[in-house]
Each structure stands twice: as C-alpha cells, then as structure tokens.
Amino acid sequence: MASAVCCRFSPVSRLSAVVVLCLLAIAPGLRAENGIVLKSDVAFLGADRKEKLDAYLPSAEFPRPRAAVIFIHGGGWSGGSKSDARSREFCTALAERGYVAFSIDYLLNKASKDEAGKTRFDSVAWPQNFLDCKTAVRFVRRHAAEFGVDPARIAVMGASAGAHLALLVAATEDSGHWNKGGLYPEESNAVSAVIEFYGRCDVTQDRRPHFAGATPEETEANVVAASPLTHLTSGMPPVLAVQGAADTIVPVSYGRRLAARLKELDVPCEYIEIPGAEHSFGFTPPQKDLRPEVFAFLEKYLGPTQSGEKKQD
C-alpha cells in the first residue's frame, strides 16, 4: 500500500507554485524538468525578428521575485545558439541555484567559405548584435513580474563572443549614444554585475573582419566602438572574469588586460585564471569547479539568500 506524502508550502511558496502551474497549463513552449520550468522561443525583439529567448524559471520552492541572469551565447559572432549545449548547461545550473536565467539569441554575422576555403562575411551584424543584447535587459525588466524577476537584481553573463557582448552591455549602461532607440526605451539598461567567460575585451587587432564596415575608416571606427576596453569607466558594474591559461582562441593576455584595467579604475573585479584550461568550458572544467566562486559572486552583488529560502550546497 502506497504511503501518502503531505507537502506543505509557505504562503509565498504556494503562490510561486500556483504561478508555475498556471504557466504550464496555458503557455506554449513550456516544459518542466527537475522542478525547472523552461519557456522557450519567447519573442523579445519584435514580431519581425526570428531571434528569441528561452527563460529558465526556478522551482516553485524558491519564493518570488528572484534575481535574474541574462546569458549570451558564444560562437564567434557567427554561430552558436541560445539552446546549444553550453547555453543549456549554464542556464540550468543557474536556475537550479534559484536564479531566473534567460538565454538569448541575437543577430549573427553571415559567413561562407571562398574557393580557397577562407571564411568571408557576407553580412556583418555589428552593431545590431550588441543592441539586441541591450534590448534583452530592457525586456526582462519590462516583463519582470511575468517571470518572477526582481528588476533591481539583473546580471548579464556570456561565454566567448557572448562574453564580449556582455562586457559591452555592462560598460555602456549609461551611454547616451548606445541607448538610443530600440524597444522598451522607458526601461533602464542597468545591470548589477557581469560574468564573462573567456571573452575578448579588445577586437581592434585580429577580429576586425567580424566588425567590418564599408570603408577602412568605418571598420576602424567599428572595432574601436566594439571593444569593451573603449567603454570601461569607474562606474562599470562589478565583473567576474574567467579565463583559461591555455586558451589559443582568446589568449590569456585578454583576461589579464581586462583585470588590470578594471583594477586601475577601482572597479570591483574578481579574476579566475585556470591553468591548463583551453577555450570553451562550462562551470565544471576538469581543472576546477567554478560554481562556488560564481555563485558567491552573484550572491555578493545580486543580494544574499533571503531568509527561509531553499538552500543549496
């Protein structure tokens, strides 16, 4: 004979559970796994854009509203996806910890191979790829109540090319030029913190074709504007930078330069350099489990765990 299990919820947890169950019942693209609710292919850039976002909602055991992390995928500004394995790994781990995680797509460069096998860019996404990421911040803030998000506690995170874009989003939150136009202009572009995994802080050297303009002068202006180092100020949100010492795609010098410049500006920065790590890893590369330091950083700058919340090791 099966035993009965009685589950008791606090009023806040009961409300969270009701919200999640209602979403599962009425909204398309929703599925639950390990208590996490995934709402996929949410439009955030307007009806004419194919790029969407996926929202990972933590278990109803976590009371709302929650802090949020917007994740930006890598792929050399020409590939990758909000739903690729690396994106899912990061966002699932964040949601398991109690964060509302958003994995976003953005406009990509269109690349092809010439007869010699060399990559050429048929169209360049800059600056729309960057502006799409800024729109994501405003979208999440605009729809915070629907996703159970605290609009005052939003961080941005990225890997590789996505880390480059995440740094730009954080560094330009007060920029008059880069915050003009777009959707949800009444919403703030501010973020509370940024986490970058092996991203480039400078694209003026060997990544110029990814930001090419119609003329050499336009290309020069583009790569300067697209380099996070150009925009860093003492008002930059706190940064966690993670870099593999054996990375041959984004050499370790980029992480060191970023950390040194942030130190000069007195910006709170934590720099993790992993000996032996190459390019593209998640929270648990063979050399080190990064989750304790990443989650400690998020808790420090997005606020401590609230009393009575579900705790995780």
Phi, psi and omega in degrees: 000127183288141178274150178273141178246126180256120179255128180245135181239147171290165179304320181292316179295323178298318178296318179299317180297318180297317179300313181297316180296321178295319178298317179298327185282327191244344188257135176288157176077013181256136171213152182248139178210124181055035179085347179272135176258125178254119173254111188258156174058050176275127179287129177225354182250005182108160187294338184271002183250137180277340182288132183233185173228158173248136179249125177256108183263126181297164177309149179296349177293340177270119180294149178262156001278158183248158167290153184235150174231124177263119183258135181243119186289160174265190181134023176066025181064006181234348183215196183083170184202154175299337184246017177286171188301318181294317178299316179296320180300309181298311187289324177296316179297321178295316180294323177298330179278349177111003178270144169280117184253135177241123177253122190245148165264159179210165182299133181250153169298148173258117185241153175211172180255136175277184184297334180273001180084009181272139180289134173230152182256116179281332173209147182247131187278341181296136002264009185297326179300317178294316181294328176299320180292323177292323177298324179300320178298314181291325178297312181299319179293321180296323184251026184305315183297324181294328182259002181071036184255141170276112186294347178271357183230077180234128174244161177237143185218148178204163178235131177059241178301327177292328176292321175302314180291324178297318177298319178297318179301313182291322185285342184246021184297336179252010184285122176295320183291311187277355179252014177280144173067195182081179180278155177056047184295343180283349182269151179287148175266004187289145170232153184273339182192163178222138175242124179237127176256114174044055178256161178271129175267356183212125178241022183279349185259273191260015177236023183300320181300333180291345183231026187295142173254188182284339181226162176303324180293320178292321177299316179300316178297322181295312185291329175292313180294330183274000179267118179306326180302332180297328191255355184295135176222174178292346178270006179299136175299159179304145186235135165248117180249130181237128187218136174275132183289339181256017181290124177257353178272310172239094185304154184301338180301330180292315178298319180293320178297317179299311182298320180294318181293320178296323177297318178300325182272000182062032174274130176304122183216134172243127184242124179244117177249126187253109178302134176083350182279134177265198184279147172069091173217164181260213182288341186229066173295163183303330186279339190192139171271112186274350187300316180302318182286322179295313182291326176295321177297313180297317180295324180297319188253347174255001179106148181289164175299130182288151180300130175089358179285163172297131179257148177229151180286000000 
